[in-house]
Amino acid sequence: MAEKAVIIVHSGDLDKIYSAMIVANGALSMGMDASLFFTFWGLQRLKKNGLDKGPLSKMNFLGLGKWMVKNRMKKANVVSLEKLMTDFKELGGKVIACEMTMEIMGIKQEQLHREWIDEYGAVGTYIMEAKDASITLFI
Amino acid sequence: MTETNIDVRGQTCPVPLVECRKALKKAAPGDEIVIVGTHPASKKEIPMACEAMGLEVMGVEEKDNEWKIRIKR
């Protein structure tokens, strides 16, 4: 069995979604398995057209900071979150959506990118994923 | 045996690593992947990934900030 990285994606902030997606794709690229458990503010990013809609975790300045950072990222040729997610799925990455968050926030499956989601689960699903993982992060 | 060429010149983290992995996934055992890029960290990280996956790096060349890595699947 391959080594595994499991990440809890709790934040919906743009910069932190980037961190999670880059680490997850890095793990797959190094031959590991990878799972992303989207919960709370992170789960909002699985809504249709929502992946890059989060604010910056710092210096957002009502969106001005985000706009500036996005411009800088474009200049540096940083790839889009959509592309990172497509690659993540192509390389066999697993996406888990937190059911409790869906219930609390009144999110229905049809509001989410269902084609990305492999499983809907709760804490037990995370523990089962993470107990044999060599890397686990909370972002 | 086929040879696949990948051009990730101008691309940054994590694209060179991801594109390399995608090509390896599609390749058959014995196939060769030749990847060309400019992202400095990837020059050492692609061989690291190959080592982690038990694959052979057949050569790393560098010329004018551009590197070329040949891998056997």
Backbone of each chain as ProteinMPNN parsed JSONL, in Angstrom:
{"seq_chain_A": "MAEKAVIIVHSGDLDKIYSAMIVANGALSMGMDASLFFTFWGLQRLKKNGLDKGPLSKMNFLGLGKWMVKNRMKKANVVSLEKLMTDFKELGGKVIACEMTMEIMGIKQEQLHREWIDEYGAVGTYIMEAKDASITLFI", "coords_chain_A": {"N_chain_A": [[0.846, -1.206, 0.0], [0.491, 2.191, -0.833], [2.114, 5.098, 0.589], [0.398, 7.721, 2.416], [-1.199, 10.967, 2.255], [-3.27, 12.985, 4.177], [-5.524, 15.583, 4.295], [-7.229, 17.952, 6.218], [-9.42, 20.241, 5.089], [-10.268, 23.035, 6.311], [-10.375, 25.762, 6.249], [-11.69, 28.284, 4.098], [-10.316, 30.169, 2.815], [-8.647, 31.774, 0.115], [-5.789, 31.628, -0.158], [-5.181, 29.543, 1.56], [-6.59, 27.417, 0.492], [-5.139, 27.139, -1.812], [-2.694, 26.284, -0.633], [-3.471, 23.78, 0.425], [-4.291, 22.385, -1.91], [-1.93, 22.398, -3.411], [-0.106, 20.995, -1.777], [-1.454, 18.547, -1.677], [-1.471, 17.754, -4.393], [1.264, 17.609, -4.732], [1.911, 15.452, -3.063], [0.625, 13.32, -4.427], [2.12, 13.444, -6.751], [4.572, 12.591, -5.874], [4.177, 9.973, -5.667], [2.52, 9.156, -3.626], [-0.647, 8.355, -1.986], [-3.516, 10.516, -1.757], [-5.85, 12.353, 0.192], [-8.507, 14.669, 0.553], [-10.282, 16.258, 3.019], [-13.019, 18.065, 3.105], [-14.309, 20.545, 5.111], [-16.472, 22.709, 7.07], [-15.66, 26.089, 6.483], [-14.1, 25.456, 4.393], [-15.605, 23.621, 2.95], [-17.399, 25.234, 1.603], [-16.044, 25.933, -0.645], [-16.365, 23.872, -2.377], [-18.699, 24.3, -3.586], [-20.58, 24.9, -6.596], [-18.706, 26.698, -8.972], [-17.232, 27.836, -6.908], [-14.633, 27.486, -6.073], [-12.445, 29.324, -6.214], [-13.389, 31.455, -4.812], [-12.952, 32.371, -2.252], [-11.831, 34.701, 0.358], [-8.637, 36.4, 0.952], [-6.549, 35.147, 3.592], [-5.209, 36.981, 5.076], [-4.78, 40.531, 4.908], [-6.872, 41.068, 3.048], [-8.425, 43.268, 2.486], [-11.17, 44.008, 1.774], [-11.324, 42.676, -0.63], [-9.587, 43.943, -2.333], [-6.929, 43.348, -1.756], [-6.927, 40.66, -2.402], [-7.4, 40.803, -5.135], [-5.034, 42.049, -5.958], [-3.127, 40.119, -5.219], [-3.973, 37.991, -6.805], [-3.416, 39.037, -9.318], [-0.626, 39.174, -9.164], [-0.073, 36.486, -8.969], [-0.903, 35.587, -11.438], [0.972, 36.827, -13.064], [3.219, 35.466, -12.206], [2.701, 33.101, -13.301], [1.199, 31.168, -11.928], [-0.739, 28.297, -11.499], [-4.322, 27.733, -12.019], [-6.853, 27.15, -9.444], [-8.854, 25.492, -10.279], [-7.575, 23.97, -12.25], [-5.701, 22.679, -10.646], [-7.412, 21.107, -9.125], [-8.546, 19.481, -11.12], [-6.247, 18.096, -11.985], [-5.609, 16.835, -9.581], [-7.748, 15.055, -9.308], [-7.361, 13.563, -11.627], [-4.997, 12.263, -11.028], [-5.819, 10.478, -9.201], [-6.624, 11.371, -6.676], [-8.554, 11.735, -3.659], [-11.675, 13.089, -2.707], [-13.449, 14.159, 0.084], [-16.534, 15.09, 1.432], [-17.791, 16.936, 4.153], [-20.488, 15.843, 5.931], [-21.847, 16.847, 8.153], [-21.308, 19.569, 8.124], [-22.67, 20.213, 5.798], [-25.246, 19.829, 6.666], [-25.483, 21.708, 8.796], [-25.052, 24.129, 7.441], [-26.943, 24.058, 5.575], [-26.469, 22.977, 3.009], [-26.996, 21.463, -0.074], [-26.423, 18.38, -1.856], [-26.675, 18.767, -4.62], [-25.842, 21.359, -4.951], [-23.191, 21.267, -4.923], [-19.949, 20.49, -6.466], [-20.443, 17.673, -7.566], [-19.129, 15.833, -9.152], [-16.51, 15.87, -8.361], [-16.48, 14.827, -5.847], [-15.831, 12.033, -3.89], [-16.808, 10.8, -1.693], [-19.19, 11.163, 0.986], [-18.949, 12.106, 4.275], [-18.254, 11.732, 7.847], [-16.591, 12.408, 10.987], [-15.598, 9.853, 11.556], [-14.956, 8.831, 9.061], [-12.836, 10.483, 8.354], [-10.964, 9.72, 10.353], [-10.543, 7.004, 9.726], [-9.376, 7.347, 7.239], [-7.078, 8.735, 7.962], [-5.654, 7.275, 9.854], [-3.652, 5.519, 9.017], [-2.082, 7.192, 7.631], [0.886, 8.895, 6.549], [1.298, 11.545, 6.447], [-0.555, 14.108, 7.85], [-2.601, 16.929, 7.798], [-4.023, 20.013, 9.004], [-5.726, 22.445, 7.565]], "CA_chain_A": [[0.0, 0.0, 0.0], [1.276, 3.433, -0.935], [1.998, 6.045, 1.706], [-0.746, 8.593, 2.166], [-1.34, 12.287, 2.877], [-4.681, 13.32, 4.384], [-5.6, 16.987, 4.712], [-8.526, 18.532, 6.553], [-9.51, 21.587, 4.52], [-11.244, 23.702, 7.168], [-10.45, 27.16, 5.824], [-12.114, 28.53, 2.717], [-9.521, 31.293, 2.301], [-7.995, 31.48, -1.161], [-4.381, 31.236, -0.001], [-5.107, 28.246, 2.247], [-7.046, 26.409, -0.477], [-3.944, 26.914, -2.64], [-1.75, 25.452, 0.117], [-3.987, 22.409, 0.506], [-4.283, 21.753, -3.239], [-0.543, 22.198, -3.858], [0.465, 19.89, -0.989], [-2.114, 17.305, -2.09], [-0.939, 17.382, -5.707], [2.665, 17.233, -4.514], [1.926, 14.089, -2.512], [0.302, 12.4, -5.528], [3.235, 13.462, -7.7], [5.691, 11.84, -5.305], [3.796, 8.567, -5.626], [1.689, 8.841, -2.466], [-2.08, 8.575, -2.119], [-3.883, 11.764, -1.082], [-7.278, 12.61, 0.411], [-8.852, 15.99, 1.083], [-11.545, 16.238, 3.751], [-13.502, 19.451, 3.109], [-15.28, 20.805, 6.166], [-16.756, 24.095, 7.429], [-15.493, 27.108, 5.437], [-13.492, 24.757, 3.253], [-16.656, 22.97, 2.154], [-18.015, 26.238, 0.728], [-15.277, 25.994, -1.886], [-16.798, 22.799, -3.285], [-19.915, 24.729, -4.271], [-20.346, 25.176, -8.011], [-17.986, 27.952, -9.229], [-16.833, 28.443, -5.64], [-13.282, 27.085, -5.665], [-11.528, 30.459, -6.027], [-14.192, 32.594, -4.349], [-12.629, 32.743, -0.882], [-10.976, 35.883, 0.547], [-7.291, 36.117, 1.465], [-6.608, 34.998, 5.047], [-4.664, 38.233, 5.618], [-4.695, 41.654, 3.968], [-7.847, 40.956, 1.963], [-8.88, 44.642, 2.23], [-12.452, 43.972, 1.048], [-11.166, 42.123, -1.975], [-8.511, 44.62, -3.07], [-5.718, 42.547, -1.538], [-7.081, 39.427, -3.185], [-7.234, 41.176, -6.549], [-3.604, 42.28, -6.188], [-2.406, 38.837, -5.142], [-4.327, 37.204, -8.001], [-2.632, 39.599, -10.429], [0.779, 38.733, -9.002], [-0.029, 35.05, -9.258], [-1.028, 35.459, -12.887], [2.278, 37.209, -13.621], [4.176, 34.409, -11.867], [2.239, 31.907, -14.008], [0.676, 30.164, -10.988], [-1.863, 27.609, -12.127], [-5.601, 27.994, -11.353], [-7.325, 26.112, -8.52], [-9.64, 24.565, -11.107], [-6.612, 23.052, -12.881], [-5.139, 21.852, -9.575], [-8.422, 20.117, -8.767], [-8.636, 18.528, -12.242], [-5.057, 17.237, -11.902], [-5.748, 16.037, -8.352], [-8.662, 13.954, -9.61], [-6.744, 12.711, -12.654], [-3.955, 11.44, -10.402], [-6.43, 9.526, -8.269], [-6.886, 11.967, -5.367], [-9.901, 11.489, -3.142], [-12.313, 14.236, -2.054], [-14.518, 13.787, 1.01], [-17.297, 16.26, 1.877], [-18.303, 16.749, 5.509], [-21.96, 15.837, 5.937], [-22.386, 17.684, 9.219], [-21.245, 20.946, 7.622], [-23.763, 20.362, 4.828], [-26.485, 19.947, 7.435], [-25.461, 22.984, 9.529], [-25.106, 25.271, 6.535], [-28.04, 23.861, 4.621], [-25.938, 22.79, 1.647], [-27.487, 20.233, -0.719], [-25.456, 17.763, -2.771], [-26.752, 19.31, -5.988], [-25.17, 22.661, -5.01], [-21.746, 21.019, -4.918], [-19.339, 19.825, -7.614], [-20.549, 16.252, -7.21], [-18.189, 15.013, -9.939], [-15.215, 15.837, -7.657], [-16.619, 14.23, -4.514], [-15.84, 10.576, -3.888], [-17.489, 10.274, -0.518], [-19.755, 12.104, 1.96], [-18.686, 11.406, 5.521], [-18.091, 12.486, 9.084], [-15.273, 12.259, 11.635], [-15.14, 8.458, 11.437], [-14.354, 8.678, 7.727], [-11.512, 11.118, 8.433], [-10.059, 8.891, 11.168], [-10.179, 5.821, 8.949], [-8.45, 7.793, 6.192], [-5.827, 9.296, 8.49], [-4.944, 6.463, 10.851], [-2.45, 4.922, 8.434], [-1.427, 8.188, 6.792], [2.169, 9.358, 7.073], [1.183, 13.007, 6.561], [-1.909, 14.633, 7.979], [-2.551, 18.364, 8.058], [-5.27, 20.74, 9.205], [-5.472, 23.75, 6.926]], "C_chain_A": [[0.879, 1.253, 0.0], [1.121, 4.259, 0.337], [0.904, 7.047, 1.37], [-0.647, 9.929, 2.893], [-2.831, 12.582, 2.987], [-4.749, 14.736, 4.946], [-7.043, 17.36, 5.039], [-8.513, 19.953, 6.004], [-10.64, 22.302, 5.258], [-11.452, 25.143, 6.715], [-10.932, 27.248, 4.376], [-11.325, 29.662, 2.082], [-8.721, 30.863, 1.069], [-6.577, 30.935, -0.991], [-4.255, 29.855, 0.643], [-5.62, 27.112, 1.358], [-5.881, 26.09, -1.424], [-2.959, 26.0, -1.923], [-2.203, 23.998, 0.112], [-3.882, 21.701, -0.845], [-2.86, 21.479, -3.726], [0.099, 21.039, -3.09], [-0.129, 18.557, -1.451], [-1.607, 16.831, -3.453], [0.526, 16.963, -5.611], [2.768, 15.804, -4.012], [1.648, 13.072, -3.615], [1.473, 12.303, -6.501], [4.442, 12.696, -7.198], [5.309, 10.366, -5.113], [2.962, 8.167, -4.424], [0.213, 8.881, -2.854], [-2.393, 9.896, -1.423], [-5.4, 11.884, -0.977], [-7.459, 14.002, 0.987], [-10.226, 15.893, 1.736], [-12.017, 17.682, 3.889], [-14.572, 19.63, 4.168], [-15.412, 22.307, 6.416], [-16.525, 25.09, 6.29], [-14.86, 26.502, 4.197], [-14.542, 24.147, 2.349], [-17.338, 23.952, 1.196], [-17.324, 26.284, -0.639], [-15.629, 24.872, -2.853], [-18.114, 23.14, -3.965], [-19.572, 25.051, -5.721], [-19.778, 26.585, -8.198], [-17.459, 28.626, -7.958], [-15.37, 28.27, -5.275], [-12.359, 28.28, -5.388], [-12.254, 31.687, -5.465], [-13.87, 33.042, -2.914], [-11.791, 34.014, -0.803], [-9.544, 35.455, 0.892], [-7.38, 35.995, 2.979], [-6.064, 36.238, 5.756], [-4.649, 39.274, 4.51], [-5.641, 41.515, 2.78], [-8.335, 42.342, 1.514], [-10.118, 44.694, 1.339], [-12.299, 43.519, -0.405], [-10.046, 42.758, -2.775], [-7.211, 43.827, -2.977], [-5.746, 41.277, -2.371], [-6.832, 39.703, -4.663], [-5.754, 41.365, -6.885], [-2.814, 40.973, -6.206], [-2.707, 37.979, -6.368], [-3.565, 37.706, -9.232], [-1.185, 39.145, -10.387], [0.924, 37.261, -9.362], [-0.091, 34.798, -10.76], [0.315, 35.762, -13.552], [3.309, 36.113, -13.378], [3.783, 33.073, -12.505], [1.795, 30.781, -13.064], [-0.612, 29.603, -11.583], [-3.165, 27.863, -11.346], [-5.988, 26.845, -10.414], [-8.128, 25.048, -9.258], [-8.722, 23.503, -11.734], [-6.007, 22.123, -11.827], [-6.131, 20.758, -9.168], [-8.558, 19.053, -9.863], [-7.453, 17.563, -12.211], [-5.135, 16.307, -10.7], [-6.633, 14.817, -8.626], [-8.038, 12.998, -10.627], [-5.698, 11.772, -12.051], [-4.514, 10.534, -9.302], [-6.662, 10.06, -6.869], [-8.345, 11.817, -4.967], [-10.423, 12.738, -2.433], [-13.465, 13.728, -1.19], [-15.204, 15.074, 1.459], [-17.903, 15.955, 3.243], [-19.828, 16.902, 5.528], [-22.54, 16.754, 6.999], [-22.386, 19.159, 8.79], [-22.397, 21.201, 6.65], [-25.08, 20.579, 5.555], [-26.57, 21.31, 8.125], [-25.713, 24.152, 8.59], [-26.196, 25.126, 5.484], [-27.572, 23.722, 3.181], [-26.426, 21.439, 1.109], [-26.424, 19.701, -1.678], [-25.466, 18.414, -4.153], [-26.142, 20.709, -6.112], [-23.657, 22.487, -5.156], [-21.274, 20.424, -6.248], [-19.32, 18.33, -7.324], [-19.54, 15.376, -7.941], [-16.803, 14.947, -9.283], [-15.282, 14.968, -6.411], [-16.742, 12.711, -4.59], [-16.715, 10.033, -2.774], [-18.049, 11.415, 0.328], [-19.59, 11.429, 3.305], [-18.552, 12.341, 6.696], [-16.737, 12.142, 9.698], [-14.726, 10.836, 11.504], [-14.437, 8.21, 10.114], [-12.957, 9.294, 7.724], [-10.532, 10.234, 9.195], [-9.608, 7.656, 10.392], [-9.191, 6.172, 7.839], [-7.076, 8.081, 6.782], [-5.028, 8.332, 9.357], [-3.679, 5.796, 10.307], [-1.67, 5.925, 7.586], [-0.104, 8.625, 7.404], [2.194, 10.89, 7.171], [-0.28, 13.334, 6.81], [-1.838, 16.08, 8.456], [-3.951, 18.923, 8.25], [-5.056, 22.142, 8.659], [-6.735, 24.594, 6.942]], "O_chain_A": [[1.865, 1.349, 0.731], [0.134, 4.136, 1.062], [0.525, 7.21, 0.21], [-0.092, 10.02, 3.988], [-3.569, 12.448, 2.011], [-4.109, 15.046, 5.951], [-7.957, 17.118, 4.251], [-7.688, 20.772, 6.408], [-11.809, 22.194, 4.888], [-12.559, 25.677, 6.788], [-10.619, 26.394, 3.547], [-11.612, 30.076, 0.958], [-8.197, 29.751, 0.997], [-6.207, 29.926, -1.592], [-3.345, 29.091, 0.319], [-5.146, 25.981, 1.455], [-5.662, 24.935, -1.791], [-2.444, 25.052, -2.516], [-1.416, 23.095, -0.17], [-3.439, 20.555, -0.917], [-2.604, 20.463, -4.371], [0.771, 20.197, -3.686], [0.586, 17.567, -1.6], [-1.346, 15.643, -3.643], [0.97, 16.066, -6.328], [3.608, 15.033, -4.476], [2.356, 12.071, -3.727], [1.783, 11.226, -7.011], [5.247, 12.206, -7.99], [6.038, 9.609, -4.472], [2.714, 6.981, -4.21], [-0.138, 9.382, -3.922], [-1.614, 10.349, -0.585], [-6.135, 11.567, -1.912], [-6.662, 14.456, 1.808], [-11.205, 15.5, 1.101], [-11.478, 18.438, 4.697], [-15.607, 18.964, 4.142], [-14.547, 23.083, 6.011], [-17.133, 24.95, 5.229], [-15.066, 26.985, 3.083], [-14.396, 24.15, 1.127], [-17.797, 23.567, 0.121], [-17.937, 26.628, -1.65], [-15.237, 24.911, -4.019], [-18.599, 22.388, -4.809], [-18.443, 25.421, -6.043], [-20.307, 27.55, -7.646], [-17.264, 29.841, -7.933], [-14.905, 28.836, -4.286], [-11.58, 28.251, -4.435], [-11.791, 32.817, -5.623], [-14.465, 34.002, -2.423], [-11.117, 34.376, -1.768], [-9.283, 34.269, 1.098], [-8.202, 36.67, 3.598], [-6.42, 36.509, 6.903], [-4.522, 38.946, 3.33], [-5.266, 41.805, 1.644], [-8.619, 42.565, 0.338], [-10.117, 45.337, 0.289], [-13.054, 43.933, -1.284], [-9.597, 42.198, -3.775], [-6.493, 43.654, -3.962], [-4.745, 40.87, -2.96], [-6.148, 38.943, -5.348], [-5.274, 40.92, -7.928], [-1.964, 40.745, -7.067], [-1.817, 37.322, -6.908], [-3.127, 36.92, -10.073], [-0.592, 38.785, -11.404], [1.909, 36.846, -9.974], [0.582, 33.91, -11.283], [0.744, 35.063, -14.47], [4.166, 35.856, -14.224], [4.433, 32.051, -12.287], [1.987, 29.601, -13.356], [-1.454, 30.339, -12.098], [-3.122, 28.172, -10.155], [-5.516, 25.718, -10.566], [-8.091, 23.867, -8.913], [-9.04, 22.314, -11.748], [-5.819, 20.932, -12.074], [-5.737, 19.623, -8.9], [-8.673, 17.864, -9.565], [-7.626, 16.357, -12.387], [-4.771, 15.134, -10.787], [-6.309, 13.697, -8.23], [-8.167, 11.78, -10.507], [-5.532, 10.637, -12.5], [-3.758, 9.902, -8.564], [-6.879, 9.273, -5.948], [-9.243, 11.778, -5.809], [-9.704, 13.367, -1.656], [-14.33, 12.982, -1.648], [-14.534, 16.04, 1.824], [-18.451, 14.876, 3.47], [-20.37, 17.953, 5.185], [-23.587, 17.368, 6.794], [-23.335, 19.896, 9.057], [-23.019, 22.263, 6.672], [-25.916, 21.384, 5.143], [-27.596, 21.986, 8.053], [-26.49, 25.054, 8.901], [-26.346, 25.979, 4.609], [-28.179, 24.263, 2.257], [-26.281, 20.409, 1.767], [-25.634, 20.462, -2.237], [-24.421, 18.593, -4.778], [-25.941, 21.204, -7.221], [-22.938, 23.436, -5.47], [-22.071, 19.927, -7.044], [-18.305, 17.787, -6.889], [-19.137, 14.325, -7.443], [-16.008, 14.066, -9.611], [-14.267, 14.432, -5.966], [-17.626, 12.174, -5.257], [-17.29, 8.951, -2.887], [-17.467, 12.498, 0.387], [-20.037, 10.296, 3.481], [-18.708, 13.556, 6.579], [-15.845, 11.644, 9.011], [-13.518, 10.646, 11.358], [-13.45, 7.477, 10.048], [-12.015, 8.723, 7.175], [-9.406, 10.017, 8.747], [-8.428, 7.307, 10.403], [-8.283, 5.398, 7.536], [-6.048, 7.73, 6.203], [-3.837, 8.552, 9.576], [-2.74, 5.54, 11.06], [-0.714, 5.557, 6.904], [0.022, 8.717, 8.625], [3.014, 11.457, 7.892], [-1.152, 12.888, 6.064], [-1.111, 16.407, 9.394], [-4.931, 18.387, 7.733], [-4.296, 22.93, 9.223], [-6.729, 25.723, 6.452]]}, "seq_chain_B": "MTETNIDVRGQTCPVPLVECRKALKKAAPGDEIVIVGTHPASKKEIPMACEAMGLEVMGVEEKDNEWKIRIKR", "coords_chain_B": {"N_chain_B": [[8.391, 0.388, -27.092], [7.919, 3.73, -26.177], [8.6, 7.271, -26.499], [7.919, 10.029, -24.533], [7.486, 13.476, -24.703], [7.624, 16.249, -22.58], [6.858, 19.601, -22.041], [7.493, 21.957, -19.762], [8.397, 24.497, -19.535], [8.695, 27.678, -18.083], [6.633, 27.192, -16.362], [5.459, 26.982, -12.97], [5.763, 25.818, -9.49], [3.079, 23.651, -8.484], [3.347, 22.515, -10.999], [5.41, 21.337, -12.845], [6.117, 18.95, -11.48], [3.637, 17.686, -11.206], [2.803, 17.377, -13.885], [4.771, 15.66, -14.753], [4.219, 13.383, -13.216], [1.676, 12.774, -14.199], [2.284, 12.056, -16.817], [3.888, 9.826, -16.361], [2.043, 8.131, -15.279], [0.463, 7.565, -17.452], [2.229, 6.257, -19.078], [3.74, 3.192, -20.281], [5.423, 0.352, -18.746], [8.907, 0.577, -19.274], [8.75, 2.598, -21.132], [9.911, 5.894, -22.054], [10.232, 9.106, -20.518], [10.676, 12.429, -21.298], [11.374, 15.4, -19.868], [11.205, 18.885, -20.009], [12.137, 21.898, -18.482], [12.029, 25.002, -16.528], [11.707, 25.736, -13.905], [13.414, 26.123, -10.949], [13.464, 24.522, -8.464], [12.192, 22.178, -9.207], [14.008, 20.774, -10.679], [15.552, 19.322, -8.902], [13.536, 18.099, -7.478], [11.971, 16.482, -9.162], [13.697, 14.247, -9.792], [13.776, 13.347, -7.093], [11.116, 12.55, -6.674], [10.99, 10.475, -8.529], [12.789, 8.687, -7.425], [11.45, 8.082, -5.063], [9.356, 6.669, -6.132], [10.593, 4.518, -7.122], [11.71, 4.634, -9.675], [13.845, 4.928, -12.569], [16.133, 7.514, -13.104], [17.462, 8.641, -15.998], [19.047, 10.625, -16.875], [20.168, 13.986, -16.233], [20.222, 17.099, -17.584], [21.57, 20.397, -17.897], [21.213, 23.65, -19.177], [21.719, 27.016, -19.691], [19.792, 27.935, -17.595], [17.806, 26.152, -18.159], [16.455, 22.987, -17.76], [16.681, 19.425, -18.469], [15.214, 16.381, -18.065], [15.489, 12.911, -18.138], [13.544, 10.07, -17.876], [12.982, 6.674, -17.022], [10.211, 4.633, -17.224]], "CA_chain_B": [[8.818, 1.495, -26.217], [7.691, 5.067, -26.734], [9.195, 8.381, -25.77], [6.973, 11.144, -24.394], [8.148, 14.739, -24.37], [6.791, 17.212, -21.855], [7.472, 20.922, -21.959], [6.928, 22.763, -18.673], [9.201, 25.714, -19.42], [7.894, 28.824, -17.644], [5.641, 26.778, -15.362], [5.982, 26.995, -11.603], [5.288, 24.809, -8.535], [3.633, 22.29, -8.554], [3.037, 21.998, -12.337], [6.356, 20.377, -13.428], [6.014, 17.679, -10.757], [2.325, 17.088, -11.505], [2.793, 16.951, -15.293], [5.66, 14.502, -14.816], [3.479, 12.255, -12.645], [0.589, 12.435, -15.116], [2.884, 11.354, -17.957], [4.337, 8.51, -15.888], [0.843, 7.321, -15.072], [-0.033, 7.129, -18.764], [3.268, 5.49, -19.765], [3.838, 1.754, -20.007], [6.769, 0.022, -18.273], [9.914, 0.597, -20.338], [8.64, 3.863, -21.858], [10.748, 6.976, -21.516], [9.633, 10.436, -20.429], [11.678, 13.498, -21.31], [10.684, 16.602, -19.4], [12.032, 20.089, -20.109], [11.549, 22.969, -17.691], [12.89, 26.083, -16.045], [11.467, 25.947, -12.473], [14.646, 25.594, -10.338], [13.29, 23.461, -7.458], [11.739, 20.931, -9.839], [15.179, 20.044, -11.201], [15.928, 18.291, -7.923], [12.362, 17.401, -6.932], [11.521, 15.42, -10.074], [14.462, 13.03, -9.447], [13.347, 12.866, -5.765], [9.844, 11.836, -6.867], [11.295, 9.224, -9.234], [13.418, 7.785, -6.46], [10.388, 7.631, -4.154], [8.499, 5.715, -6.843], [11.436, 3.418, -7.591], [11.946, 4.756, -11.114], [15.219, 5.275, -12.896], [16.429, 8.765, -13.805], [18.538, 8.263, -16.908], [19.962, 11.751, -17.08], [19.721, 15.358, -15.975], [21.099, 18.059, -18.263], [21.167, 21.782, -17.672], [21.857, 24.62, -20.06], [21.081, 28.343, -19.625], [18.597, 27.932, -16.729], [16.793, 25.215, -18.64], [16.888, 21.615, -17.481], [16.039, 18.347, -19.209], [15.335, 15.148, -17.279], [15.013, 11.719, -18.844], [13.109, 9.069, -16.889], [12.467, 5.405, -17.56], [9.075, 4.128, -16.435]], "C_chain_B": [[8.559, 2.849, -26.881], [8.364, 6.122, -25.872], [8.179, 9.523, -25.735], [7.736, 12.392, -23.995], [7.179, 15.689, -23.689], [7.553, 18.516, -21.732], [6.777, 21.729, -20.86], [7.773, 24.025, -18.454], [8.284, 26.882, -19.059], [6.85, 28.475, -16.595], [6.285, 26.727, -13.977], [5.341, 25.887, -10.755], [3.761, 24.771, -8.48], [3.55, 21.685, -9.949], [4.085, 21.015, -12.903], [6.259, 18.977, -12.804], [4.729, 16.935, -11.135], [2.283, 16.57, -12.95], [3.665, 15.714, -15.492], [4.926, 13.249, -14.331], [2.358, 11.808, -13.574], [1.124, 11.635, -16.306], [3.321, 9.953, -17.564], [3.152, 7.569, -15.719], [0.33, 6.752, -16.396], [0.956, 6.188, -19.461], [3.211, 4.015, -19.382], [5.247, 1.453, -19.495], [7.747, -0.057, -19.445], [9.885, 1.877, -21.153], [9.543, 4.918, -21.222], [10.003, 8.314, -21.555], [10.788, 11.44, -20.435], [10.952, 14.796, -20.968], [11.646, 17.791, -19.395], [11.363, 21.209, -19.321], [12.555, 23.99, -17.229], [12.749, 26.315, -14.543], [12.611, 25.311, -11.674], [14.439, 24.42, -9.379], [12.913, 22.126, -8.092], [12.899, 20.105, -10.378], [15.648, 18.996, -10.198], [14.722, 17.501, -7.408], [11.82, 16.317, -7.854], [12.353, 14.144, -9.854], [14.099, 12.461, -8.063], [12.065, 12.048, -5.867], [10.095, 10.489, -7.539], [11.901, 8.205, -8.276], [12.362, 7.206, -5.514], [9.497, 6.581, -4.81], [9.293, 4.535, -7.412], [11.691, 3.449, -9.092], [13.356, 5.278, -11.379], [15.302, 6.609, -13.639], [17.642, 8.506, -14.69], [19.492, 9.408, -17.185], [19.326, 13.081, -16.747], [20.718, 16.279, -16.667], [20.628, 19.459, -17.92], [21.947, 22.717, -18.578], [21.071, 25.92, -19.988], [19.764, 28.344, -18.855], [17.489, 26.983, -17.198], [17.303, 23.802, -18.364], [16.086, 20.599, -18.28], [16.286, 17.055, -18.435], [14.731, 13.986, -18.061], [14.735, 10.609, -17.822], [12.634, 7.81, -17.599], [11.382, 4.902, -16.631], [9.32, 2.656, -16.093]], "O_chain_B": [[8.949, 3.066, -28.028], [8.656, 5.907, -24.696], [7.647, 9.929, -26.769], [8.536, 12.37, -23.06], [6.062, 15.905, -24.159], [8.729, 18.54, -21.37], [5.624, 22.132, -21.007], [7.855, 24.549, -17.344], [7.223, 27.054, -19.659], [6.246, 29.368, -16.002], [7.48, 26.467, -13.833], [4.498, 25.128, -11.231], [3.171, 25.85, -8.43], [3.668, 20.468, -10.092], [3.702, 19.956, -13.399], [6.311, 17.964, -13.501], [4.735, 15.724, -11.354], [1.793, 15.471, -13.209], [3.343, 14.836, -16.292], [5.002, 12.191, -14.957], [2.112, 10.611, -13.726], [0.504, 10.668, -16.748], [3.151, 9.004, -18.33], [3.248, 6.37, -15.982], [-0.164, 5.626, -16.46], [0.566, 5.413, -20.334], [2.712, 3.642, -18.32], [6.175, 2.212, -19.774], [7.459, -0.672, -20.472], [10.875, 2.219, -21.801], [9.889, 4.851, -20.043], [9.256, 8.608, -22.488], [11.746, 11.31, -19.673], [10.045, 15.229, -21.678], [12.748, 17.716, -18.853], [10.165, 21.446, -19.469], [13.754, 23.881, -17.487], [13.573, 27.013, -13.952], [12.772, 24.091, -11.707], [15.158, 23.425, -9.464], [13.271, 21.066, -7.578], [12.792, 18.887, -10.519], [16.088, 17.913, -10.584], [14.869, 16.366, -6.954], [11.263, 15.329, -7.376], [11.779, 13.061, -9.739], [14.111, 11.245, -7.871], [11.933, 10.997, -5.239], [9.49, 9.482, -7.169], [11.569, 7.02, -8.312], [12.369, 6.015, -5.203], [8.949, 5.71, -4.134], [8.742, 3.67, -8.093], [11.87, 2.4, -9.712], [13.966, 5.958, -10.553], [14.64, 6.814, -14.656], [18.722, 8.188, -14.193], [20.604, 9.2, -17.669], [18.129, 13.291, -16.943], [21.913, 16.244, -16.375], [19.442, 19.688, -17.681], [23.163, 22.601, -18.73], [19.86, 25.914, -20.208], [18.728, 28.716, -19.406], [16.372, 27.019, -16.683], [18.44, 23.466, -18.695], [14.965, 20.869, -18.712], [17.432, 16.684, -18.182], [13.615, 14.071, -18.573], [15.595, 10.263, -17.012], [11.975, 7.873, -18.636], [11.585, 4.76, -15.425], [8.491, 2.029, -15.434]]}, "name": "protein", "num_of_chains": 2, "seq": "MAEKAVIIVHSGDLDKIYSAMIVANGALSMGMDASLFFTFWGLQRLKKNGLDKGPLSKMNFLGLGKWMVKNRMKKANVVSLEKLMTDFKELGGKVIACEMTMEIMGIKQEQLHREWIDEYGAVGTYIMEAKDASITLFIMTETNIDVRGQTCPVPLVECRKALKKAAPGDEIVIVGTHPASKKEIPMACEAMGLEVMGVEEKDNEWKIRIKR"}
